[in-house]
Amino acid sequence: MADSRNDVVQAFKRLIQDQHTATVLTATVTSVDEHALTCDVSDGDETELFNVRLRAAIDGSEQGPVVIPAVGSAVLVGNIGNSPNGYFVMSYTDVSKVVFLVDTTRFEMTNAGVLIERNNQTLRAALDALVDAIKTITVTCASPGTPSSVPVNLAAFDAVKTQIAQILKS
């Protein structure tokens, strides 16, 4: 009888230990490590959490989306599997940077502007090249009143069109 009672007690203990509860904390970002894709947070009282994840895996990969919270901003932090050292940022009130990287295509937004890049070519460079080509347009006319020929820098326009096509999809 005592063994049976002990078995039931042990089964309840295992059941309780196996339960995973979600813990969500409100905290303030105290520092950010953009290279490691982590941040440190504090709840304003006694709890400080270090190396809180900004993405699902901390594996050195830059692929996928990353939101970098602003230092001093409020965040919601969740616990990973009841681990005392496993936390991740769930929600943000203020961000300093948003980055999406899919293979060789990168979208990055900060308060300084937006970067769109694909295969090491940026949209900004392509548009700058387009404007530069427009500024140097020279069109030859045989005589007044006759149709003009194609611009002498037509090849520059074709190169810019190709560059833009490599960055943006249709």
LINTA-V440711 format. One record per pair of residues at least 12 apart in sequence whose ideal C-beta (glycine too) atoms are under 10 Angstrom apart, sorted by the first residue. I is the first residue (numbers start at 1). J is the second residue. D is the distance in whole Angstrom. If there is no record, write none. Layout:
# LINTA-V440711
<<I/J/D> <I/J/D>>
This chain:
# LINTA-V440711
<<17/82/10> <19/82/9> <20/79/9> <20/80/10> <20/81/6> <20/82/6> <21/79/9> <21/82/7> <22/78/7> <22/79/7> <22/82/9> <22/90/10> <23/77/9> <23/78/7> <23/79/4> <23/80/10> <23/82/8> <23/87/9> <24/76/6> <24/77/7> <24/78/5> <24/79/8> <24/90/7> <24/91/9> <25/41/8> <25/43/6> <25/47/7> <25/49/8> <25/52/10> <25/75/9> <25/76/7> <25/77/5> <25/78/8> <25/79/8> <25/87/8> <25/90/10> <26/41/9> <26/43/7> <26/44/9> <26/74/7> <26/75/8> <26/76/6> <26/77/8> <26/91/10> <27/39/9> <27/40/9> <27/41/4> <27/42/6> <27/43/5> <27/44/8> <27/47/8> <27/48/9> <27/49/7> <27/52/8> <27/73/10> <27/74/7> <27/75/6> <27/76/8> <27/77/5> <27/87/9> <27/89/9> <28/40/10> <28/41/6> <28/42/6> <28/43/8> <28/44/6> <28/69/10> <28/71/9> <28/72/7> <28/73/7> <28/74/6> <28/75/7> <28/93/10> <29/41/6> <29/42/9> <29/52/9> <29/68/10> <29/69/5> <29/70/7> <29/71/5> <29/72/6> <29/73/5> <29/74/8> <29/75/6> <29/77/10> <29/89/8> <29/92/9> <29/93/9> <29/94/9> <29/95/10> <29/96/10> <30/42/5> <30/48/7> <30/49/9> <30/50/9> <30/71/7> <30/72/8> <31/50/9> <31/71/6> <32/52/10> <32/54/8> <32/68/6> <32/69/7> <32/70/8> <32/71/6> <32/73/10> <32/96/7> <32/97/9> <33/50/10> <33/51/8> <33/54/9> <33/68/10> <34/54/9> <34/66/9> <34/68/6> <34/96/9> <34/97/8> <34/99/9> <35/60/10> <36/51/7> <36/53/9> <36/54/9> <36/58/7> <36/60/9> <37/51/10> <37/53/7> <37/54/5> <37/55/5> <37/57/9> <37/58/6> <37/59/9> <37/60/9> <37/61/9> <37/62/8> <37/66/6> <37/68/8> <37/99/10> <38/50/8> <38/51/4> <38/52/6> <38/53/6> <38/54/6> <38/55/9> <38/58/7> <38/87/9> <38/88/9> <38/89/9> <39/51/8> <39/52/5> <39/53/9> <39/54/6> <39/68/8> <39/69/6> <39/71/8> <39/73/10> <39/75/8> <39/77/9> <39/87/10> <39/89/7> <40/52/7> <40/71/9> <41/69/9> <41/73/10> <41/74/9> <41/75/6> <41/77/6> <41/87/8> <41/89/8> <43/77/9> <44/74/10> <47/77/10> <49/77/6> <49/79/9> <49/84/10> <49/85/9> <49/86/10> <49/87/5> <50/85/8> <50/87/9> <51/85/8> <51/86/9> <51/87/8> <52/69/10> <52/75/8> <52/77/6> <52/78/9> <52/85/10> <52/86/9> <52/87/5> <52/88/6> <52/89/6> <53/77/9> <53/78/10> <53/80/8> <53/86/8> <53/87/7> <53/88/4> <53/89/7> <54/66/6> <54/67/7> <54/68/7> <54/69/8> <54/75/10> <54/88/8> <54/89/6> <54/92/10> <55/67/9> <55/88/8> <55/89/9> <55/99/10> <56/80/10> <56/88/7> <58/88/10> <61/101/9> <62/99/8> <62/101/5> <62/106/9> <63/100/9> <63/101/5> <63/102/7> <63/103/8> <64/99/9> <64/100/7> <64/101/7> <64/102/8> <65/98/8> <65/99/7> <65/100/5> <65/101/8> <65/102/9> <65/107/9> <66/97/8> <66/98/7> <66/99/5> <66/100/8> <66/101/8> <66/108/10> <67/89/8> <67/91/10> <67/92/6> <67/95/5> <67/96/9> <67/97/8> <67/98/5> <67/99/8> <67/100/10> <68/89/10> <68/92/9> <68/95/6> <68/96/5> <68/97/4> <68/98/7> <68/99/7> <68/110/9> <69/89/6> <69/91/10> <69/92/5> <69/93/8> <69/94/7> <69/95/6> <69/96/7> <69/97/9> <70/92/8> <70/93/8> <70/94/4> <70/95/6> <70/96/4> <70/97/9> <70/111/10> <71/94/9> <71/96/8> <72/93/10> <72/94/8> <73/92/6> <73/93/5> <73/94/4> <73/95/7> <73/96/8> <74/91/9> <74/92/8> <74/93/4> <74/94/8> <75/88/10> <75/89/5> <75/90/8> <75/91/7> <75/92/6> <75/93/7> <75/94/9> <75/95/10> <76/88/10> <76/89/7> <76/90/4> <76/91/4> <76/92/8> <76/93/9> <77/89/6> <77/90/7> <77/91/9> <78/90/5> <78/91/9> <95/109/9> <95/110/9> <95/111/10> <96/110/7> <96/111/7> <97/109/7> <97/110/5> <97/111/9> <97/112/10> <98/110/8> <98/114/10> <99/115/9> <101/117/9> <102/118/10> <103/118/9> <103/119/9> <104/117/8> <104/118/6> <104/119/5> <104/120/8> <104/121/10> <105/117/7> <105/118/5> <105/119/8> <105/167/8> <105/169/9> <106/118/7> <106/119/10> <106/120/10> <106/122/9> <107/123/10> <116/167/6> <116/168/8> <117/167/7> <118/163/10> <118/166/6> <118/167/5> <118/168/8> <118/169/9> <119/166/6> <119/167/8> <120/166/10> <121/163/6> <121/164/9> <121/166/6> <121/167/6> <122/163/10> <122/167/7> <123/163/9> <123/164/7> <123/167/5> <123/168/7> <124/167/10> <125/160/10> <125/163/8> <125/167/9> <126/159/10> <126/160/6> <126/161/9> <126/162/9> <126/163/4> <126/164/5> <126/165/9> <126/166/8> <126/167/6> <126/168/9> <127/160/8> <127/163/9> <127/164/8> <127/167/10> <128/160/9> <129/156/7> <129/157/9> <129/159/7> <129/160/5> <129/163/7> <129/164/9> <130/156/9> <130/157/8> <130/159/10> <130/160/4> <130/161/8> <130/163/9> <130/164/7> <131/160/9> <132/153/9> <132/156/8> <132/160/9> <133/151/8> <133/153/6> <133/154/9> <133/155/9> <133/156/4> <133/157/5> <133/158/9> <133/159/8> <133/160/6> <133/161/10> <134/151/9> <134/153/9> <134/156/9> <134/157/8> <134/160/9> <135/153/10> <136/151/9> <136/152/9> <136/153/5> <136/156/7> <137/151/5> <137/152/8> <137/153/6> <137/154/9> <137/156/9> <137/157/9> <138/151/6> <138/152/5> <138/153/7> <139/151/5> <139/152/7> <139/153/10> <139/154/10> <140/152/7>>
